[in-house]
Amino acid sequence: MTIGLEDVRAAAARIEGHLSRTPVVSATRLGDMAGCRIHLKLESQHATGSFKERGALNKLLSLGAAERTAGVIAMSAGNHAQAVACHATRLGIRSTIVMPSFTPFTKVERTESLGAKVELHGDTLSDAAAFAHDLAARQGLTFVHPYDDPFVAAGQGTAALEFLAEIPDLDTLVIPIGGGGLIAGMATAAKALNPAIQIIGVQCALYPAMAQALAGQPIVCGGATIAEGIAVKAPGGITLPIVRALVDDVIEVGETRLEEAVYRLSTMQKLVAEGAGGAGLAAVLDNPARFAGRKVGIVISGGNIDSRILAQVLMRGLVYEGRIVRLRIGITDAPGALARVTRLLGEAGANIVEVYHQRLFHNVPVKMAEVDVVLETRDQSHVQALMVRMRDAGFPTALMTDVS
């Protein structure tokens, strides 16, 4: 079973009027950083925050009257759950979403608020999936797969029709890969419209299931990743052959680069993206020579990032850039020493955020103390100048690198 351009066009006609087209924006600053011209397709701007609405809606609109009456079921702890719930409710279709028992309550509450009945079952995603299939068989429900379904993949492919209609001369499309529904649908449309376009898939290094399957290797995945949306342990039976036939390469990116992409999108493009949503930019930043001078389209597949994770990414980004640092400064245990340190730092243009004055627990002489000072600074060169100034004034100073 496969899909073709006619399936994607049929999906586009089917969802027309149900979904607004997502914006395409140029990213000049990011392009200058990467050495190429970058255009972003903002799938994060859908009502539920991800591209999943396209495939879920196309599948739901394809159902016959009896299937609609019986209802649908899906297994998901993320964006697919919200997409199915949102559009099933809007179309008057009863929906059940099976989530693993460990799913955060906020995700359960959000999915229920969209009109779905949530069933918590199992300690793993596999347990939840097996229960969902069993429930579908017992209750006569239609199972809406998150990626391994021709209607779902064709629906996701409509993003490529919109992208190329707006920027028809793209050299390259960079698309995140989890199970492969998004890239299978988009590659089908893009290659049919422009056979010369390069299609590059991106996986997080901890979950390279598609790359391993394409190489005929055993699939070995696991670990904590910021890109939960593409942390899939098995590519789809429908999507794998499409990717094999149409995708030019699959790139793996590590956690540090994924974090950087989320940070850059937020601070330079003023755009919130989840880890999976930033994977395309992460690949371009990680392989600048490969994309140099090209006109690159990047799909920002989703923006549903936990606010606590986003806060940590932003703070870690400031640390990486040298705009927030922690210096450990040695001082004599005498009146006025700390005041002199703070005066020197202020005169040098640093803003003091926090001060930790430690006398007992550091390995220093009894007449000495160490002060940990968290500072806002301009950049790394400013940090180096601060350290030189403090040392020249007689205060041993070291940069602490474990700030997070």
Protein Blocks (a to p, Z undefined) as FASTA:
>chain_A
ZZdfklmmmmmmmmgojaccddddddfklmmmnopacddddfklpmnopaklmmmmmmmm
mpcfklmmnopcdddfblmlmmmmmmmmmnopacdddddfklcfklmmmmmmnopacdde
djbfklmmmmmmmmmmmnopacddfklcfklmmmmmmmmmmmmmmmmmbfbdcdddfeom
mmmmmmmmmmmmmmmbccdddddfklmmkmmmmnopacdeedjdfklmlmcfbdcfklmm
mmmmmmmbdcdddfklmmmmmmmmmmmnopacdfklmmmmmmmmmmmmlmgoiacddddf
bfcdcfklmmmmmmmmmmmnopaccddddddddehklmmmmmmmmmnopacfbdcddfkl
pccdfkbccdddddddfblmlmmmmmmmmmmnopacdddfkbZZ
